[in-house]
Amino acid sequence: MWKSFFIAAGIFACVAGLELLVIDSAVVLPINGQGATRVFMAPDWAPWTLISGGAITLLNFCSLPIKSAGQVPRPH
């Protein structure tokens, strides 16, 4: 369970970092449609931090042996 959670978090971080690398800003609309909109601009370091953190998480948990990942090995 934990291994799949961290793999999903790593993929999400990589995808979010790639998206922030492509866009300059995003307009956030309120849920109910009323009120002021906000403009989100990520700092310059955010995309690279998300990409590298996600890649490290993916590489770490994909390279773990089965026993230390908390999974029970299946008999052959």
DRENDO-1510 file (C-alpha; in Angstrom, 1 decimal, always signed):
<recs>
REC; n; res; u; v; w
REC; 1; MET; +0.0; +0.0; +0.0 .
REC; 2; TRP; +2.7; +2.5; +0.9 .
REC; 3; LYS; +4.8; +1.7; -2.2 .
REC; 4; SER; +1.8; +2.4; -4.5 .
REC; 5; PHE; +1.1; +5.7; -2.6 .
REC; 6; PHE; +4.7; +6.9; -3.0 .
REC; 7; ILE; +4.8; +5.9; -6.6 .
REC; 8; ALA; +1.6; +7.9; -7.2 .
REC; 9; ALA; +2.9; +10.9; -5.3 .
REC; 10; GLY; +6.2; +10.7; -7.4 .
REC; 11; ILE; +4.2; +10.6; -10.6 .
REC; 12; PHE; +2.0; +13.5; -9.5 .
REC; 13; ALA; +5.0; +15.6; -8.5 .
REC; 14; CYS; +6.7; +15.0; -11.9 .
REC; 15; VAL; +3.6; +15.8; -13.8 .
REC; 16; ALA; +2.9; +19.0; -11.7 .
REC; 17; GLY; +6.5; +20.1; -12.2 .
REC; 18; LEU; +6.3; +19.6; -16.0 .
REC; 19; GLU; +3.0; +21.6; -16.1 .
REC; 20; LEU; +4.6; +24.4; -14.1 .
REC; 21; LEU; +7.5; +24.4; -16.5 .
REC; 22; VAL; +5.2; +24.9; -19.5 .
REC; 23; ILE; +2.8; +27.5; -18.1 .
REC; 24; ASP; +3.6; +31.0; -16.8 .
REC; 25; SER; +0.5; +31.6; -14.7 .
REC; 26; ALA; -2.9; +30.2; -13.9 .
REC; 27; VAL; -6.1; +31.9; -13.1 .
REC; 28; VAL; -7.9; +30.4; -10.1 .
REC; 29; LEU; -11.7; +30.8; -10.3 .
REC; 30; PRO; -13.9; +30.6; -7.2 .
REC; 31; ILE; -16.0; +27.5; -6.8 .
REC; 32; ASN; -19.4; +29.2; -6.6 .
REC; 33; GLY; -18.6; +31.5; -9.6 .
REC; 34; GLN; -18.9; +34.7; -7.5 .
REC; 35; GLY; -16.0; +36.7; -6.1 .
REC; 36; ALA; -12.6; +37.7; -7.3 .
REC; 37; THR; -10.3; +35.5; -9.3 .
REC; 38; ARG; -6.7; +35.0; -8.3 .
REC; 39; VAL; -3.7; +34.6; -10.4 .
REC; 40; PHE; -1.2; +31.9; -9.4 .
REC; 41; MET; +2.4; +32.3; -10.5 .
REC; 42; ALA; +4.9; +29.7; -9.3 .
REC; 43; PRO; +8.4; +30.7; -8.3 .
REC; 44; ASP; +11.2; +29.8; -10.7 .
REC; 45; TRP; +12.6; +27.0; -8.5 .
REC; 46; ALA; +9.2; +25.2; -8.1 .
REC; 47; PRO; +9.1; +23.2; -11.4 .
REC; 48; TRP; +12.6; +21.8; -11.0 .
REC; 49; THR; +12.1; +21.0; -7.3 .
REC; 50; LEU; +8.9; +19.1; -8.1 .
REC; 51; ILE; +10.4; +17.2; -11.0 .
REC; 52; SER; +13.6; +16.2; -9.1 .
REC; 53; GLY; +11.7; +15.3; -5.9 .
REC; 54; GLY; +9.2; +13.2; -7.9 .
REC; 55; ALA; +12.0; +11.5; -9.8 .
REC; 56; ILE; +13.9; +10.7; -6.6 .
REC; 57; THR; +10.8; +9.2; -5.1 .
REC; 58; LEU; +10.0; +7.1; -8.1 .
REC; 59; LEU; +13.6; +5.8; -8.4 .
REC; 60; ASN; +13.8; +5.1; -4.7 .
REC; 61; PHE; +10.6; +3.1; -4.4 .
REC; 62; CYS; +11.0; +1.3; -7.8 .
REC; 63; SER; +14.4; +0.1; -6.8 .
REC; 64; LEU; +13.4; -1.3; -3.4 .
REC; 65; PRO; +13.4; -5.0; -2.9 .
REC; 66; ILE; +10.0; -6.7; -2.3 .
REC; 67; LYS; +10.7; -7.4; +1.4 .
REC; 68; SER; +11.5; -3.8; +2.4 .
REC; 69; ALA; +8.5; -2.5; +0.5 .
REC; 70; GLY; +6.2; -4.3; +2.8 .
REC; 71; GLN; +4.9; -6.8; +0.3 .
REC; 72; VAL; +4.8; -10.5; +0.8 .
REC; 73; PRO; +6.7; -12.4; -2.0 .
REC; 74; ARG; +4.7; -14.9; -3.9 .
REC; 75; PRO; +5.8; -18.5; -4.1 .
REC; 76; HIS; +7.0; -19.7; -7.5 .
</recs>
